[in-house]
Amino acid sequence: MRSRNSDHRNSDRYQQDNGNRQYSDDNQWQEDFDNDGDIDYVAGNLGTNTFYRGTDSHPVKIYAGDFANNGGWVAVPSLYLYDSTGIIKEFPAQSRNDIMDQLPALKKKYLTYRAFAGAEMNNLFPKAVIDSSYKLEANFMQTAFIENVGNGKFSIKPLPWTAQMAPVFGIVADDFNGDGNLD
């Protein structure tokens, strides 16, 4: 594996990795980053440069259930967007074509793309169907440092904006700036 020279202050050349670095391919890294004797974490995530921007008050959701009453399960992601009057409401995240491919019966309810564009989640399916569906929510999309502050408590701090520009699928921990601490 090739990696950047560990003395980044004096070189911008790549060299053969000597095998001392440790790599994580599971979107998280655990190490004592703050040198206080306990394990801290860096967790990769989707980032904020995305259509899917979940927050505590407006999470990204996925509803799964037998929406077609045919014994099969369909997953319908949703997110909160401004409606035509400027109010934030929950809408399906998929296009009309994607939804209709999974649930052709909805073509009768939403004959045009314009009609579907205004379809809120609470109008797409009956309340009982939504209430009985399996639901998942995501409200924190940022790649972050999770500091172990002791006694089973953790503090989460989003990494700088440059770490939020794309999904993080792997993390490398090393002393990149030569200060004796892992970065």
Backbone hydrogen bonds, N-H to C=O, Kabsch-Sander energy under -0.5 kcal/mol:
donor,donor_aa,acceptor,acceptor_aa,energy
3,S,15,Q,-1.9
5,N,13,R,-1.7
8,H,6,S,-1.3
8,H,176,F,-0.7
10,N,7,D,-1.2
11,S,7,D,-0.8
15,Q,3,S,-2.2
17,D,1,M,-2.1
22,Q,173,A,-0.6
24,S,171,I,-2.1
27,N,169,F,-0.6
29,W,42,V,-2.4
31,E,40,D,-2.2
33,F,31,E,-1.6
35,N,32,D,-1.1
40,D,31,E,-3.1
41,Y,146,I,-2.6
42,V,29,W,-2.4
43,A,144,A,-2.6
44,G,27,N,-4.4
44,G,42,V,-0.5
47,G,141,M,-3.7
48,T,164,Q,-1.3
49,N,164,Q,-1.5
50,T,48,T,-1.4
53,R,51,F,-1.1
54,G,52,Y,-0.6
55,T,58,H,-1.0
60,V,138,A,-2.5
61,K,78,S,-2.1
62,I,136,L,-2.1
63,Y,76,V,-2.3
64,A,134,Y,-2.5
65,G,74,V,-1.9
67,F,65,G,-1.6
69,N,66,D,-1.2
74,V,65,G,-2.5
76,V,63,Y,-3.4
78,S,61,K,-3.1
79,L,91,F,-2.3
81,L,89,K,-2.7
83,D,87,I,-2.9
86,G,83,D,-1.8
89,K,81,L,-3.1
91,F,79,L,-2.9
91,F,89,K,-0.5
93,A,77,P,-2.9
94,Q,77,P,-0.6
99,I,95,S,-2.3
100,M,96,R,-3.0
101,D,97,N,-2.1
102,Q,98,D,-1.2
103,L,99,I,-2.8
106,L,103,L,-2.0
107,K,104,P,-1.8
108,K,105,A,-1.1
109,K,105,A,-0.5
110,Y,106,L,-2.5
111,L,109,K,-0.5
116,F,112,T,-2.0
117,A,113,Y,-2.3
118,G,114,R,-0.9
118,G,115,A,-0.6
119,A,116,F,-2.0
120,E,118,G,-0.7
121,M,90,E,-2.4
123,N,120,E,-1.6
124,L,120,E,-1.6
125,F,121,M,-1.3
129,V,126,P,-0.6
130,I,126,P,-2.1
131,D,127,K,-3.1
132,S,128,A,-1.6
133,S,129,V,-0.5
133,S,130,I,-1.1
134,Y,64,A,-3.2
136,L,62,I,-2.0
138,A,60,V,-2.6
141,M,54,G,-0.5
144,A,43,A,-2.1
145,F,157,K,-3.0
146,I,41,Y,-3.5
146,I,144,A,-0.5
147,E,145,F,-0.7
147,E,155,S,-3.0
149,V,147,E,-0.9
149,V,153,K,-1.8
150,G,153,K,-0.7
153,K,150,G,-1.7
155,S,147,E,-2.5
157,K,145,F,-3.0
159,L,143,T,-2.5
163,A,160,P,-2.2
164,Q,161,W,-1.6
165,M,162,T,-0.5
168,V,45,N,-2.3
169,F,167,P,-0.6
171,I,24,S,-1.6
173,A,22,Q,-1.0
174,D,172,V,-0.5
176,F,174,D,-1.5
178,G,175,D,-0.6
183,D,174,D,-3.3
